[in-house]
């Protein structure tokens, strides 16, 4: 099964990829990291627990102070789906496409588009690494099979 990714993300004739607005300030370090091609999560200053998604209090010790920390951008597919119907024009132009949740260790699982060339290879347990893309002025993370192509 081949990817249905469609035309380039920033083609002026294409619809813009939707982006949630407004975004909580707790996501600022994560989004800044995506701009640099790095995955960044919050780490509790009191106990060192890493958390994703960001929360106001640490799930382990209830601490309220956090620092940004870069994490590995490799992991394995924990779960996935293949989308065959896009309700937004940007997504409709790309069906079918995969969405994967990558398990990066330390309890961190991050959702992103599957950007591999063949949807037939998408499976739970597949080793993946992050690939960073831009669309509509925003950076996004997606997943490709480990050992393929550049990160951008």
PyMOL commands that place a pseudoatom at each C-alpha (Angstrom):
pseudoatom trace, name=CA, resn=UNK, resi=1, chain=A, elem=C, hetatm=0, pos=[0.000, 0.000, 0.000]
pseudoatom trace, name=CA, resn=UNK, resi=2, chain=A, elem=C, hetatm=0, pos=[1.516, 3.335, -0.970]
pseudoatom trace, name=CA, resn=UNK, resi=3, chain=A, elem=C, hetatm=0, pos=[1.347, 6.610, 0.896]
pseudoatom trace, name=CA, resn=UNK, resi=4, chain=A, elem=C, hetatm=0, pos=[-1.289, 9.060, -0.277]
pseudoatom trace, name=CA, resn=UNK, resi=5, chain=A, elem=C, hetatm=0, pos=[0.531, 12.104, 1.034]
pseudoatom trace, name=CA, resn=UNK, resi=6, chain=A, elem=C, hetatm=0, pos=[-0.471, 14.268, -1.929]
pseudoatom trace, name=CA, resn=UNK, resi=7, chain=A, elem=C, hetatm=0, pos=[1.078, 17.575, -2.922]
pseudoatom trace, name=CA, resn=UNK, resi=8, chain=A, elem=C, hetatm=0, pos=[3.818, 19.400, -0.975]
pseudoatom trace, name=CA, resn=UNK, resi=9, chain=A, elem=C, hetatm=0, pos=[2.736, 20.802, 2.384]
pseudoatom trace, name=CA, resn=UNK, resi=10, chain=A, elem=C, hetatm=0, pos=[3.369, 24.455, 1.582]
pseudoatom trace, name=CA, resn=UNK, resi=11, chain=A, elem=C, hetatm=0, pos=[2.135, 24.514, -2.030]
pseudoatom trace, name=CA, resn=UNK, resi=12, chain=A, elem=C, hetatm=0, pos=[0.314, 27.883, -2.324]
pseudoatom trace, name=CA, resn=UNK, resi=13, chain=A, elem=C, hetatm=0, pos=[-2.527, 26.228, -4.259]
pseudoatom trace, name=CA, resn=UNK, resi=14, chain=A, elem=C, hetatm=0, pos=[-3.217, 23.745, -1.446]
pseudoatom trace, name=CA, resn=UNK, resi=15, chain=A, elem=C, hetatm=0, pos=[-5.262, 24.149, 1.693]
pseudoatom trace, name=CA, resn=UNK, resi=16, chain=A, elem=C, hetatm=0, pos=[-3.227, 24.976, 4.827]
pseudoatom trace, name=CA, resn=UNK, resi=17, chain=A, elem=C, hetatm=0, pos=[-2.739, 22.285, 7.428]
pseudoatom trace, name=CA, resn=UNK, resi=18, chain=A, elem=C, hetatm=0, pos=[-4.991, 22.973, 10.430]
pseudoatom trace, name=CA, resn=UNK, resi=19, chain=A, elem=C, hetatm=0, pos=[-3.253, 23.966, 13.646]
pseudoatom trace, name=CA, resn=UNK, resi=20, chain=A, elem=C, hetatm=0, pos=[-4.935, 24.335, 17.057]
pseudoatom trace, name=CA, resn=UNK, resi=21, chain=A, elem=C, hetatm=0, pos=[-5.220, 27.902, 18.272]
pseudoatom trace, name=CA, resn=UNK, resi=22, chain=A, elem=C, hetatm=0, pos=[-4.618, 29.054, 20.910]
pseudoatom trace, name=CA, resn=UNK, resi=23, chain=A, elem=C, hetatm=0, pos=[-1.947, 26.710, 22.222]
pseudoatom trace, name=CA, resn=UNK, resi=24, chain=A, elem=C, hetatm=0, pos=[-1.307, 26.462, 25.966]
pseudoatom trace, name=CA, resn=UNK, resi=25, chain=A, elem=C, hetatm=0, pos=[1.964, 28.079, 27.130]
pseudoatom trace, name=CA, resn=UNK, resi=26, chain=A, elem=C, hetatm=0, pos=[2.881, 24.674, 28.622]
pseudoatom trace, name=CA, resn=UNK, resi=27, chain=A, elem=C, hetatm=0, pos=[3.597, 23.523, 25.033]
pseudoatom trace, name=CA, resn=UNK, resi=28, chain=A, elem=C, hetatm=0, pos=[6.001, 26.422, 24.250]
pseudoatom trace, name=CA, resn=UNK, resi=29, chain=A, elem=C, hetatm=0, pos=[9.229, 24.440, 24.805]
pseudoatom trace, name=CA, resn=UNK, resi=30, chain=A, elem=C, hetatm=0, pos=[7.897, 21.472, 22.803]
pseudoatom trace, name=CA, resn=UNK, resi=31, chain=A, elem=C, hetatm=0, pos=[6.913, 23.685, 19.863]
pseudoatom trace, name=CA, resn=UNK, resi=32, chain=A, elem=C, hetatm=0, pos=[10.229, 25.577, 19.982]
pseudoatom trace, name=CA, resn=UNK, resi=33, chain=A, elem=C, hetatm=0, pos=[12.009, 22.220, 19.935]
pseudoatom trace, name=CA, resn=UNK, resi=34, chain=A, elem=C, hetatm=0, pos=[10.092, 21.138, 16.832]
pseudoatom trace, name=CA, resn=UNK, resi=35, chain=A, elem=C, hetatm=0, pos=[11.282, 24.326, 15.102]
pseudoatom trace, name=CA, resn=UNK, resi=36, chain=A, elem=C, hetatm=0, pos=[14.881, 23.219, 15.841]
pseudoatom trace, name=CA, resn=UNK, resi=37, chain=A, elem=C, hetatm=0, pos=[14.264, 19.564, 14.929]
pseudoatom trace, name=CA, resn=UNK, resi=38, chain=A, elem=C, hetatm=0, pos=[14.411, 18.318, 18.524]
pseudoatom trace, name=CA, resn=UNK, resi=39, chain=A, elem=C, hetatm=0, pos=[11.807, 16.649, 20.731]
pseudoatom trace, name=CA, resn=UNK, resi=40, chain=A, elem=C, hetatm=0, pos=[11.494, 18.514, 24.039]
pseudoatom trace, name=CA, resn=UNK, resi=41, chain=A, elem=C, hetatm=0, pos=[9.352, 17.509, 27.019]
pseudoatom trace, name=CA, resn=UNK, resi=42, chain=A, elem=C, hetatm=0, pos=[9.037, 18.842, 30.545]
pseudoatom trace, name=CA, resn=UNK, resi=43, chain=A, elem=C, hetatm=0, pos=[11.047, 17.382, 33.422]
pseudoatom trace, name=CA, resn=UNK, resi=44, chain=A, elem=C, hetatm=0, pos=[10.053, 17.958, 37.042]
pseudoatom trace, name=CA, resn=UNK, resi=45, chain=A, elem=C, hetatm=0, pos=[12.685, 20.051, 38.850]
pseudoatom trace, name=CA, resn=UNK, resi=46, chain=A, elem=C, hetatm=0, pos=[11.910, 18.266, 42.153]
pseudoatom trace, name=CA, resn=UNK, resi=47, chain=A, elem=C, hetatm=0, pos=[11.953, 14.568, 41.205]
pseudoatom trace, name=CA, resn=UNK, resi=48, chain=A, elem=C, hetatm=0, pos=[13.205, 14.416, 37.584]
pseudoatom trace, name=CA, resn=UNK, resi=49, chain=A, elem=C, hetatm=0, pos=[10.086, 12.724, 36.201]
pseudoatom trace, name=CA, resn=UNK, resi=50, chain=A, elem=C, hetatm=0, pos=[9.503, 13.461, 32.532]
pseudoatom trace, name=CA, resn=UNK, resi=51, chain=A, elem=C, hetatm=0, pos=[5.987, 14.115, 31.375]
pseudoatom trace, name=CA, resn=UNK, resi=52, chain=A, elem=C, hetatm=0, pos=[4.049, 14.224, 28.175]
pseudoatom trace, name=CA, resn=UNK, resi=53, chain=A, elem=C, hetatm=0, pos=[1.654, 15.796, 27.590]
pseudoatom trace, name=CA, resn=UNK, resi=54, chain=A, elem=C, hetatm=0, pos=[2.494, 18.792, 29.796]
pseudoatom trace, name=CA, resn=UNK, resi=55, chain=A, elem=C, hetatm=0, pos=[0.511, 19.173, 33.019]
pseudoatom trace, name=CA, resn=UNK, resi=56, chain=A, elem=C, hetatm=0, pos=[0.400, 21.886, 35.657]
pseudoatom trace, name=CA, resn=UNK, resi=57, chain=A, elem=C, hetatm=0, pos=[1.668, 19.487, 38.358]
pseudoatom trace, name=CA, resn=UNK, resi=58, chain=A, elem=C, hetatm=0, pos=[4.046, 16.532, 38.282]
pseudoatom trace, name=CA, resn=UNK, resi=59, chain=A, elem=C, hetatm=0, pos=[2.180, 13.231, 38.238]
pseudoatom trace, name=CA, resn=UNK, resi=60, chain=A, elem=C, hetatm=0, pos=[4.815, 11.645, 40.514]
pseudoatom trace, name=CA, resn=UNK, resi=61, chain=A, elem=C, hetatm=0, pos=[5.473, 14.254, 43.241]
pseudoatom trace, name=CA, resn=UNK, resi=62, chain=A, elem=C, hetatm=0, pos=[2.955, 17.056, 42.520]
pseudoatom trace, name=CA, resn=UNK, resi=63, chain=A, elem=C, hetatm=0, pos=[5.826, 19.507, 41.974]
pseudoatom trace, name=CA, resn=UNK, resi=64, chain=A, elem=C, hetatm=0, pos=[4.999, 22.655, 40.007]
pseudoatom trace, name=CA, resn=UNK, resi=65, chain=A, elem=C, hetatm=0, pos=[8.444, 23.610, 38.642]
pseudoatom trace, name=CA, resn=UNK, resi=66, chain=A, elem=C, hetatm=0, pos=[9.644, 22.156, 35.351]
pseudoatom trace, name=CA, resn=UNK, resi=67, chain=A, elem=C, hetatm=0, pos=[12.593, 22.461, 32.991]
pseudoatom trace, name=CA, resn=UNK, resi=68, chain=A, elem=C, hetatm=0, pos=[12.696, 21.598, 29.289]
pseudoatom trace, name=CA, resn=UNK, resi=69, chain=A, elem=C, hetatm=0, pos=[14.717, 18.528, 28.355]
pseudoatom trace, name=CA, resn=UNK, resi=70, chain=A, elem=C, hetatm=0, pos=[15.544, 17.109, 24.932]
pseudoatom trace, name=CA, resn=UNK, resi=71, chain=A, elem=C, hetatm=0, pos=[14.690, 13.441, 24.497]
pseudoatom trace, name=CA, resn=UNK, resi=72, chain=A, elem=C, hetatm=0, pos=[15.658, 10.781, 21.987]
pseudoatom trace, name=CA, resn=UNK, resi=73, chain=A, elem=C, hetatm=0, pos=[13.671, 10.967, 18.782]
pseudoatom trace, name=CA, resn=UNK, resi=74, chain=A, elem=C, hetatm=0, pos=[13.666, 7.220, 18.189]
pseudoatom trace, name=CA, resn=UNK, resi=75, chain=A, elem=C, hetatm=0, pos=[11.264, 4.619, 19.470]
pseudoatom trace, name=CA, resn=UNK, resi=76, chain=A, elem=C, hetatm=0, pos=[8.759, 2.004, 18.384]
pseudoatom trace, name=CA, resn=UNK, resi=77, chain=A, elem=C, hetatm=0, pos=[5.198, 2.262, 17.128]
pseudoatom trace, name=CA, resn=UNK, resi=78, chain=A, elem=C, hetatm=0, pos=[2.896, 1.637, 20.087]
pseudoatom trace, name=CA, resn=UNK, resi=79, chain=A, elem=C, hetatm=0, pos=[-0.333, 1.925, 18.083]
pseudoatom trace, name=CA, resn=UNK, resi=80, chain=A, elem=C, hetatm=0, pos=[-1.467, 3.347, 14.750]
pseudoatom trace, name=CA, resn=UNK, resi=81, chain=A, elem=C, hetatm=0, pos=[-4.357, 3.874, 12.396]
pseudoatom trace, name=CA, resn=UNK, resi=82, chain=A, elem=C, hetatm=0, pos=[-4.694, 4.378, 8.657]
pseudoatom trace, name=CA, resn=UNK, resi=83, chain=A, elem=C, hetatm=0, pos=[-7.076, 7.179, 7.729]
pseudoatom trace, name=CA, resn=UNK, resi=84, chain=A, elem=C, hetatm=0, pos=[-9.132, 6.710, 4.578]
pseudoatom trace, name=CA, resn=UNK, resi=85, chain=A, elem=C, hetatm=0, pos=[-11.424, 9.727, 4.854]
pseudoatom trace, name=CA, resn=UNK, resi=86, chain=A, elem=C, hetatm=0, pos=[-10.269, 13.310, 5.462]
pseudoatom trace, name=CA, resn=UNK, resi=87, chain=A, elem=C, hetatm=0, pos=[-12.853, 15.793, 6.684]
pseudoatom trace, name=CA, resn=UNK, resi=88, chain=A, elem=C, hetatm=0, pos=[-10.550, 18.813, 6.301]
pseudoatom trace, name=CA, resn=UNK, resi=89, chain=A, elem=C, hetatm=0, pos=[-9.382, 19.697, 2.761]
pseudoatom trace, name=CA, resn=UNK, resi=90, chain=A, elem=C, hetatm=0, pos=[-5.702, 19.497, 3.759]
pseudoatom trace, name=CA, resn=UNK, resi=91, chain=A, elem=C, hetatm=0, pos=[-6.113, 15.932, 5.019]
pseudoatom trace, name=CA, resn=UNK, resi=92, chain=A, elem=C, hetatm=0, pos=[-8.569, 14.913, 2.275]
pseudoatom trace, name=CA, resn=UNK, resi=93, chain=A, elem=C, hetatm=0, pos=[-5.852, 15.584, -0.322]
pseudoatom trace, name=CA, resn=UNK, resi=94, chain=A, elem=C, hetatm=0, pos=[-3.567, 13.064, 1.427]
pseudoatom trace, name=CA, resn=UNK, resi=95, chain=A, elem=C, hetatm=0, pos=[-5.737, 9.992, 2.088]
pseudoatom trace, name=CA, resn=UNK, resi=96, chain=A, elem=C, hetatm=0, pos=[-4.908, 7.301, 2.794]
pseudoatom trace, name=CA, resn=UNK, resi=97, chain=A, elem=C, hetatm=0, pos=[-2.374, 8.293, 5.447]
pseudoatom trace, name=CA, resn=UNK, resi=98, chain=A, elem=C, hetatm=0, pos=[-1.109, 6.814, 8.681]
pseudoatom trace, name=CA, resn=UNK, resi=99, chain=A, elem=C, hetatm=0, pos=[-1.065, 8.233, 12.175]
pseudoatom trace, name=CA, resn=UNK, resi=100, chain=A, elem=C, hetatm=0, pos=[1.223, 6.586, 14.716]
pseudoatom trace, name=CA, resn=UNK, resi=101, chain=A, elem=C, hetatm=0, pos=[1.876, 6.850, 18.436]
pseudoatom trace, name=CA, resn=UNK, resi=102, chain=A, elem=C, hetatm=0, pos=[5.579, 6.289, 19.042]
pseudoatom trace, name=CA, resn=UNK, resi=103, chain=A, elem=C, hetatm=0, pos=[6.750, 4.967, 22.411]
pseudoatom trace, name=CA, resn=UNK, resi=104, chain=A, elem=C, hetatm=0, pos=[10.006, 6.802, 23.160]
pseudoatom trace, name=CA, resn=UNK, resi=105, chain=A, elem=C, hetatm=0, pos=[10.667, 5.276, 26.582]
pseudoatom trace, name=CA, resn=UNK, resi=106, chain=A, elem=C, hetatm=0, pos=[10.310, 6.841, 30.056]
pseudoatom trace, name=CA, resn=UNK, resi=107, chain=A, elem=C, hetatm=0, pos=[6.541, 6.690, 29.617]
pseudoatom trace, name=CA, resn=UNK, resi=108, chain=A, elem=C, hetatm=0, pos=[6.660, 9.214, 26.752]
pseudoatom trace, name=CA, resn=UNK, resi=109, chain=A, elem=C, hetatm=0, pos=[4.421, 8.473, 23.771]
pseudoatom trace, name=CA, resn=UNK, resi=110, chain=A, elem=C, hetatm=0, pos=[4.023, 11.073, 21.028]
pseudoatom trace, name=CA, resn=UNK, resi=111, chain=A, elem=C, hetatm=0, pos=[1.485, 11.092, 18.213]
pseudoatom trace, name=CA, resn=UNK, resi=112, chain=A, elem=C, hetatm=0, pos=[2.486, 12.072, 14.677]
pseudoatom trace, name=CA, resn=UNK, resi=113, chain=A, elem=C, hetatm=0, pos=[1.814, 11.407, 11.022]
pseudoatom trace, name=CA, resn=UNK, resi=114, chain=A, elem=C, hetatm=0, pos=[3.410, 8.303, 9.572]
pseudoatom trace, name=CA, resn=UNK, resi=115, chain=A, elem=C, hetatm=0, pos=[5.722, 9.709, 6.882]
pseudoatom trace, name=CA, resn=UNK, resi=116, chain=A, elem=C, hetatm=0, pos=[7.123, 6.444, 5.552]
pseudoatom trace, name=CA, resn=UNK, resi=117, chain=A, elem=C, hetatm=0, pos=[6.823, 5.688, 1.842]
pseudoatom trace, name=CA, resn=UNK, resi=118, chain=A, elem=C, hetatm=0, pos=[4.731, 2.537, 2.249]
pseudoatom trace, name=CA, resn=UNK, resi=119, chain=A, elem=C, hetatm=0, pos=[1.735, 2.264, 4.594]
pseudoatom trace, name=CA, resn=UNK, resi=120, chain=A, elem=C, hetatm=0, pos=[2.069, -1.506, 4.339]
pseudoatom trace, name=CA, resn=UNK, resi=121, chain=A, elem=C, hetatm=0, pos=[5.157, -1.364, 6.586]
pseudoatom trace, name=CA, resn=UNK, resi=122, chain=A, elem=C, hetatm=0, pos=[3.325, 0.500, 9.384]
pseudoatom trace, name=CA, resn=UNK, resi=123, chain=A, elem=C, hetatm=0, pos=[2.881, -1.939, 12.273]
pseudoatom trace, name=CA, resn=UNK, resi=124, chain=A, elem=C, hetatm=0, pos=[2.986, -2.051, 16.065]
pseudoatom trace, name=CA, resn=UNK, resi=125, chain=A, elem=C, hetatm=0, pos=[6.576, -2.593, 17.193]
pseudoatom trace, name=CA, resn=UNK, resi=126, chain=A, elem=C, hetatm=0, pos=[8.069, -0.966, 14.065]
pseudoatom trace, name=CA, resn=UNK, resi=127, chain=A, elem=C, hetatm=0, pos=[11.254, 0.938, 15.029]
pseudoatom trace, name=CA, resn=UNK, resi=128, chain=A, elem=C, hetatm=0, pos=[10.786, 4.604, 14.048]
pseudoatom trace, name=CA, resn=UNK, resi=129, chain=A, elem=C, hetatm=0, pos=[12.519, 7.939, 14.284]
pseudoatom trace, name=CA, resn=UNK, resi=130, chain=A, elem=C, hetatm=0, pos=[11.202, 11.468, 14.130]
pseudoatom trace, name=CA, resn=UNK, resi=131, chain=A, elem=C, hetatm=0, pos=[11.051, 13.476, 10.931]
pseudoatom trace, name=CA, resn=UNK, resi=132, chain=A, elem=C, hetatm=0, pos=[10.305, 17.191, 11.290]
pseudoatom trace, name=CA, resn=UNK, resi=133, chain=A, elem=C, hetatm=0, pos=[8.127, 19.000, 8.771]
pseudoatom trace, name=CA, resn=UNK, resi=134, chain=A, elem=C, hetatm=0, pos=[6.699, 22.480, 8.320]
pseudoatom trace, name=CA, resn=UNK, resi=135, chain=A, elem=C, hetatm=0, pos=[3.300, 23.512, 7.024]
pseudoatom trace, name=CA, resn=UNK, resi=136, chain=A, elem=C, hetatm=0, pos=[1.383, 26.757, 7.298]
pseudoatom trace, name=CA, resn=UNK, resi=137, chain=A, elem=C, hetatm=0, pos=[4.153, 28.365, 9.363]
pseudoatom trace, name=CA, resn=UNK, resi=138, chain=A, elem=C, hetatm=0, pos=[4.187, 25.595, 11.990]
pseudoatom trace, name=CA, resn=UNK, resi=139, chain=A, elem=C, hetatm=0, pos=[6.542, 22.706, 12.689]
pseudoatom trace, name=CA, resn=UNK, resi=140, chain=A, elem=C, hetatm=0, pos=[5.212, 19.162, 13.108]
pseudoatom trace, name=CA, resn=UNK, resi=141, chain=A, elem=C, hetatm=0, pos=[6.726, 15.822, 14.037]
pseudoatom trace, name=CA, resn=UNK, resi=142, chain=A, elem=C, hetatm=0, pos=[6.061, 12.678, 12.060]
pseudoatom trace, name=CA, resn=UNK, resi=143, chain=A, elem=C, hetatm=0, pos=[7.473, 9.154, 12.124]
pseudoatom trace, name=CA, resn=UNK, resi=144, chain=A, elem=C, hetatm=0, pos=[9.480, 7.214, 9.560]
pseudoatom trace, name=CA, resn=UNK, resi=145, chain=A, elem=C, hetatm=0, pos=[10.996, 3.740, 9.789]
pseudoatom trace, name=CA, resn=UNK, resi=146, chain=A, elem=C, hetatm=0, pos=[14.330, 3.918, 11.630]
pseudoatom trace, name=CA, resn=UNK, resi=147, chain=A, elem=C, hetatm=0, pos=[17.306, 4.060, 9.281]
pseudoatom trace, name=CA, resn=UNK, resi=148, chain=A, elem=C, hetatm=0, pos=[15.576, 5.914, 6.429]
pseudoatom trace, name=CA, resn=UNK, resi=149, chain=A, elem=C, hetatm=0, pos=[16.384, 9.329, 4.957]
pseudoatom trace, name=CA, resn=UNK, resi=150, chain=A, elem=C, hetatm=0, pos=[17.193, 12.648, 6.636]
pseudoatom trace, name=CA, resn=UNK, resi=151, chain=A, elem=C, hetatm=0, pos=[15.302, 14.059, 9.659]
pseudoatom trace, name=CA, resn=UNK, resi=152, chain=A, elem=C, hetatm=0, pos=[13.952, 17.034, 7.663]
for i in range(1, 152): cmd.bond("trace and resi %d" % i, "trace and resi %d" % (i + 1))
show_as sticks, trace
zoom trace
